Amino acid sequence: MPAVNAKNLQLMLEDRTKGPAFVEQHLSEAFASGQLVPEDFSIRDIFISTVPDGREMVEHFSPSAKRGGFSSSRELQEAADAVSSSLFANITGQLIYTTIMRQAQAEDYVLSRMVPNVQTNFSGEKIPGVANLADEAQIVKEGEEYTLAGFNEDWIETPQTVKRGNIVPVTKEAIFFDRTNLILSTAGQVGLRLGANKEKRLLDAMVDENTTAHRYKWRGTIYATYQASAPWINLQTSNALVDWTDIDTVEQLAANVTDPNTGEPMPLMLTDLVVTPQLRATAYRILSATNIAMQAGGFATSGNLLRSDSPSPLGKHEYSAAYNVVCSRLLAQRMATDTTWYLGRVSEALVYMQNWPITVEQAGADSAKGFERDIVAQYKASEMGAAFVKEPRYLFKSTVA
């Protein structure tokens, strides 16, 4: 039995101190706080409680009510007027929105939580900037003029944004047979697809193996994210994740990355270790190690060999943070091999250019659609945006081969 049935809703609506506006706000806050979940509701009960003559209308939806003959246009008009109740549409829309967002923000979508969303009114844009000043500080003798520091024009270009979405319909049959679970399941699948699609596009931007739409476009030139030589080096081959020395190898690469305008070392502190589930245990073992043993000449059974024990060096200097392990089950599917791993600052390297976030809209009255498909209400879920690499020098890729 639903936690919020027709009687509950009717009592709130009939309370003169509350009314429809109070009910909508109360339910919205209850959904947001988690006190109520969509499964607490019945789509049939909502219809009966919020639509004028709702109970009679539900009976009108019954297949047994159609016994042949002719239904007048007046009956059809009355039905259309009844189901256009804004309260029914708003409450149902809140249920569908909550279900969509709950699935779209699933726990596995790790990059979607890390990468910043940048609001934009354009589909692809040129973002201007001023290049960093080089170390041009000059000695100024007494009474002489200061020299002017030079500025360089700088810009990056973002990719075209793309719109994605689906429609969730509420049919007469769904109301009459009270198929609330079916409606919520459809809404959940829409949210799951929207959320998974965004996460995959962010992963593709980081992996740089499946598509090129996300690539760094600097001063009119498009660059692959990972380079083995100039203009920067952030690809390390033959570097399987085994122990702390493999992470140290990448840290050495990062130490040599320079600003493209000034040639000075970049202020680059690595924070994220991104791995597949196949490497998760290895990553935690390496980062959790409290002691490192090194022995000159190997670990022979005899001889006076020098052995030194020390705390793990990872995260112990000014260029190395206490690494955050980021693991995604979708990552292995986006790569040619599940042994590739990444080190970097994900939130600095990637950006999601967003025209609008996941949004649920109610369709306007459409008698033709309702007549053709017995659709009482429909809700469109959509989002529009694009993932792109803002600064590839904040990402480092290691492969086994």
C-alpha positions in Angstrom: 0.0 0.0 0.0 1.5 3.4 -0.9 2.6 5.5 1.9 0.8 8.5 0.4 -2.6 7.4 -0.8 -5.7 9.2 -2.3 -7.1 9.9 1.1 -3.9 11.5 2.4 -3.8 13.8 -0.6 -7.5 14.7 -0.5 -7.2 15.7 3.2 -4.3 18.0 2.5 -6.1 19.5 -0.5 -9.3 20.0 1.4 -7.5 21.7 4.3 -8.2 25.4 3.7 -5.0 26.4 5.6 -3.0 24.4 3.0 -4.4 23.9 -0.4 -2.7 22.9 -3.7 0.2 25.3 -3.4 1.1 24.0 0.0 0.8 20.4 -1.2 3.2 21.0 -4.1 5.8 22.7 -1.9 5.4 20.1 0.9 6.0 17.2 -1.5 8.9 19.0 -3.3 10.7 19.5 0.0 9.9 16.0 1.2 11.4 14.6 -2.0 14.5 16.8 -1.7 15.1 15.7 1.9 14.5 12.0 1.2 11.5 11.8 3.6 9.4 10.7 0.7 10.4 8.7 -2.4 8.5 8.2 -5.6 7.7 4.6 -4.7 5.5 5.9 -1.8 3.0 7.1 -4.4 0.3 5.7 -6.6 -0.2 7.3 -10.0 -3.9 6.3 -9.8 -4.4 7.8 -6.4 -2.7 11.1 -7.5 -5.1 11.3 -10.4 -8.2 10.6 -8.3 -7.2 13.1 -5.7 -6.0 16.0 -7.9 -8.2 15.8 -11.1 -11.8 17.1 -10.9 -14.1 14.0 -11.0 -10.9 11.9 -11.1 -12.6 8.7 -9.9 -15.2 8.9 -12.6 -12.5 9.7 -15.2 -10.5 6.6 -14.1 -13.6 4.5 -14.7 -13.9 6.2 -18.1 -10.4 4.9 -18.9 -11.5 1.3 -18.2 -11.4 -1.0 -21.2 -14.8 -2.4 -20.1 -16.2 1.1 -20.4 -15.7 1.0 -24.2 -18.5 -1.3 -25.3 -18.7 -0.2 -28.8 -20.8 2.7 -30.2 -19.8 6.3 -30.4 -18.2 8.7 -27.9 -19.3 12.3 -28.4 -16.8 15.1 -28.9 -18.2 16.6 -25.6 -17.1 13.5 -23.7 -13.6 13.7 -25.2 -13.4 17.4 -24.4 -14.4 16.8 -20.8 -11.8 14.2 -20.6 -9.1 16.5 -22.0 -10.1 19.3 -19.6 -10.0 17.0 -16.6 -6.6 15.5 -17.2 -5.1 18.9 -17.9 -5.1 19.5 -14.1 -1.9 21.3 -13.3 -1.7 19.8 -9.8 -1.8 16.3 -11.2 0.9 17.2 -13.8 3.1 18.9 -11.3 3.0 16.1 -8.7 3.5 13.4 -11.3 6.3 15.5 -12.8 8.0 15.8 -9.4 7.9 12.0 -9.1 9.4 11.5 -12.5 12.0 14.2 -12.0 13.1 12.7 -8.6 13.4 9.3 -10.2 15.4 10.5 -13.2 17.8 12.5 -11.0 18.3 9.6 -8.6 19.4 7.4 -11.4 21.3 10.1 -13.3 23.5 10.7 -10.2 24.3 7.0 -9.6 27.2 6.3 -7.3 29.3 4.9 -10.2 29.5 8.2 -12.1 32.6 9.4 -10.4 33.9 11.8 -13.1 30.5 13.5 -13.3 30.9 14.5 -9.6 34.5 15.6 -10.0 34.5 17.6 -13.3 33.1 21.1 -13.0 30.1 22.2 -15.1 30.7 25.5 -16.9 27.5 27.2 -17.9 27.6 28.6 -21.5 25.1 30.1 -23.9 27.0 29.0 -26.9 27.6 25.7 -28.8 31.3 25.9 -29.1 33.1 29.1 -28.2 36.5 30.8 -28.3 37.7 31.6 -24.8 40.3 34.4 -24.8 43.0 34.8 -22.3 46.3 36.5 -21.6 49.4 34.3 -21.5 51.3 34.2 -18.2 54.1 36.7 -17.9 57.6 35.2 -18.3 60.3 36.0 -15.7 61.1 39.4 -17.3 61.9 41.3 -14.1 64.7 43.7 -15.1 67.1 45.6 -13.0 66.1 49.3 -12.8 68.8 51.7 -12.0 68.1 54.9 -10.1 66.2 57.5 -12.1 65.7 55.1 -15.1 62.3 54.0 -16.5 60.8 50.6 -15.9 60.6 48.3 -19.0 57.2 47.2 -20.1 56.4 43.6 -19.5 55.1 41.8 -22.7 51.8 40.1 -23.0 51.0 37.3 -25.4 47.5 36.6 -26.9 46.1 33.3 -25.8 42.9 31.4 -26.4 41.3 27.9 -26.4 38.2 26.7 -28.3 35.5 24.5 -26.9 33.6 21.8 -28.8 30.1 22.0 -30.1 27.5 21.0 -27.5 25.0 18.3 -28.2 21.4 17.8 -26.9 20.2 14.5 -25.6 17.0 13.3 -24.0 13.9 11.1 -23.9 10.1 11.4 -23.2 8.4 9.6 -20.4 4.6 9.2 -21.2 1.8 8.6 -18.7 -1.0 6.8 -20.5 -4.6 6.1 -19.6 -3.8 2.4 -19.1 -1.0 3.3 -16.7 -3.5 5.3 -14.5 -6.3 2.8 -14.7 -4.1 -0.2 -13.9 -2.0 1.8 -11.5 1.3 1.0 -13.2 3.2 3.3 -11.1 6.2 1.0 -11.0 6.3 0.9 -14.8 6.3 4.7 -15.1 9.0 5.1 -12.5 11.0 2.3 -14.1 10.8 4.1 -17.5 11.8 7.4 -15.8 14.7 5.6 -14.1 16.0 4.2 -17.3 15.9 7.7 -18.9 17.9 9.1 -16.0 20.3 6.2 -16.1 20.9 6.7 -19.8 21.4 10.4 -19.5 23.8 10.0 -16.5 25.7 7.1 -18.1 26.1 9.0 -21.4 27.6 12.0 -19.7 30.0 9.9 -17.6 31.1 8.0 -20.7 31.8 11.2 -22.6 33.9 12.5 -19.7 35.8 9.2 -19.5 36.4 9.4 -23.3 37.7 12.9 -22.8 40.2 11.6 -20.3 41.1 8.3 -22.1 41.3 10.0 -25.6 41.0 6.7 -27.5 37.4 6.6 -28.9 36.7 10.1 -30.2 38.4 13.4 -30.8 35.5 15.9 -30.3 36.8 16.7 -26.8 40.4 17.5 -27.7 42.4 20.5 -26.6 42.2 23.2 -29.2 44.8 25.8 -28.4 45.5 28.9 -30.7 43.7 27.2 -33.6 45.5 23.8 -33.4 44.0 20.6 -32.1 46.2 18.4 -29.9 45.9 14.8 -28.8 45.6 14.7 -25.0 48.6 12.5 -24.5 52.0 13.3 -26.0 55.2 11.3 -26.0 57.3 14.3 -27.1 57.0 18.1 -27.5 55.0 20.2 -26.9 54.6 18.3 -23.6 55.2 14.8 -22.4 52.4 13.1 -20.4 52.4 9.6 -21.8 54.6 6.9 -20.1 54.7 3.5 -21.8 56.0 0.3 -20.1 54.9 1.6 -16.8 52.5 -1.0 -15.2 51.1 -0.1 -11.8 53.0 -2.4 -9.5 54.6 -0.3 -6.7 55.5 3.2 -5.7 58.3 3.5 -8.3 55.7 3.5 -11.1 54.0 6.5 -9.5 57.3 8.2 -9.0 58.1 7.8 -12.7 55.0 9.8 -13.5 55.8 12.4 -10.9 59.2 12.9 -12.7 57.3 13.6 -15.9 55.1 16.1 -14.1 58.1 17.8 -12.7 59.4 18.5 -16.2 56.1 20.0 -17.6 56.5 23.6 -18.4 54.1 26.5 -19.1 53.7 26.8 -22.9 54.1 30.6 -22.8 56.9 31.2 -20.3 58.8 28.0 -20.3 58.7 27.9 -16.5 57.7 24.8 -14.6 53.9 24.6 -14.1 52.5 24.7 -10.5 51.4 21.1 -10.9 50.4 19.0 -7.8 49.0 15.7 -8.7 46.0 14.6 -6.6 44.0 11.8 -8.4 45.0 8.3 -9.2 42.4 7.0 -11.7 42.2 3.2 -12.1 39.9 0.4 -13.3 38.4 -2.0 -10.8 41.2 -4.5 -11.9 43.8 -2.1 -10.5 41.9 -0.8 -7.5 43.4 -3.2 -4.9 46.9 -2.6 -6.3 46.4 1.2 -6.0 45.2 1.0 -2.4 48.1 -1.4 -1.5 50.7 1.0 -2.9 49.2 4.1 -1.3 48.6 2.3 2.1 52.2 1.0 2.4 53.8 2.5 5.5 57.3 1.1 4.9 59.6 0.8 1.9 62.6 -1.6 2.0 65.5 -1.3 -0.4 68.6 -3.5 -0.4 71.7 -2.9 -2.4 72.8 -6.0 -4.4 69.4 -7.7 -4.1 68.1 -9.9 -1.3 70.9 -12.5 -1.2 71.0 -15.1 1.6 74.6 -14.2 2.5 77.0 -11.3 2.5 77.1 -8.0 4.2 74.6 -6.2 2.0 73.3 -2.7 2.8 69.5 -2.5 3.5 67.5 0.6 4.2 64.0 0.9 5.5 62.0 4.1 5.2 58.4 5.4 5.2 56.6 5.4 1.9 57.7 8.5 -0.1 54.4 9.0 -1.8 52.6 12.2 -0.8 55.5 13.4 1.2 56.8 16.3 -0.8 55.5 19.6 -2.0 54.7 18.3 -5.5 52.8 15.2 -4.4 49.5 15.1 -2.5 47.9 12.3 -0.6 46.4 10.7 -3.7 42.7 10.2 -4.1 41.9 6.8 -5.7 39.2 7.2 -8.4 37.8 4.0 -9.7 35.0 3.6 -12.3 33.6 0.4 -13.6 32.9 2.1 -16.9 36.5 3.0 -17.4 37.7 -0.4 -18.5 35.0 -0.4 -21.2 36.2 2.9 -22.7 39.8 1.6 -23.1 41.6 -0.9 -25.2 43.1 -2.5 -22.1 42.1 -2.5 -18.4 45.7 -2.1 -17.2 46.1 1.5 -18.2 46.0 4.0 -15.4 46.1 7.8 -14.9 47.6 10.3 -12.6 46.6 14.0 -12.5 44.2 16.7 -11.4 40.9 15.7 -13.1 39.0 18.8 -12.0 41.6 21.0 -13.5 42.1 19.0 -16.7 38.5 18.4 -17.8 35.5 20.7 -18.1 31.9 20.0 -19.0 30.5 22.9 -21.1 26.8 22.9 -20.2 24.0 24.7 -22.0 21.5 23.2 -19.4 21.7 20.4 -16.9 19.3 17.5 -16.8 15.9 19.2 -16.9 12.4 17.7 -16.9 9.7 19.6 -18.7 6.0 18.9 -18.9 4.5 18.9 -22.4 1.7 21.3 -23.2 -1.8 20.1 -23.9 -1.8 18.0 -27.1 -5.2 16.5 -27.9 -3.8 14.9 -31.0 -1.2 13.0 -29.1 -3.7 12.0 -26.4 -6.2 10.9 -29.0 -3.7 8.8 -31.0 -1.9 7.1 -28.2 -4.1 7.6 -25.1 -1.3 9.7 -23.5 -2.6 11.7 -20.6 0.6 13.5 -19.8 4.2 13.4 -21.0 7.5 14.6 -19.6 10.7 15.3 -21.5 14.0 14.9 -19.8 17.0 16.5 -21.6 20.4 17.9 -21.2 22.8 19.7 -23.5 26.5 20.0 -23.2 29.9 18.6 -24.2 33.0 17.4 -22.4 36.4 18.8 -23.4 40.0 18.8 -22.3 40.8 22.3 -20.9 44.4 21.6 -20.0 46.0 18.3 -21.0 49.2 19.0 -18.9 47.2 18.1 -15.8 46.7 14.5 -17.0 49.3 11.7 -17.2 48.7 8.3 -18.8 50.6 5.1 -18.1 50.3 2.0 -20.2 51.8 -1.5 -19.7 53.2 -1.9 -23.2 
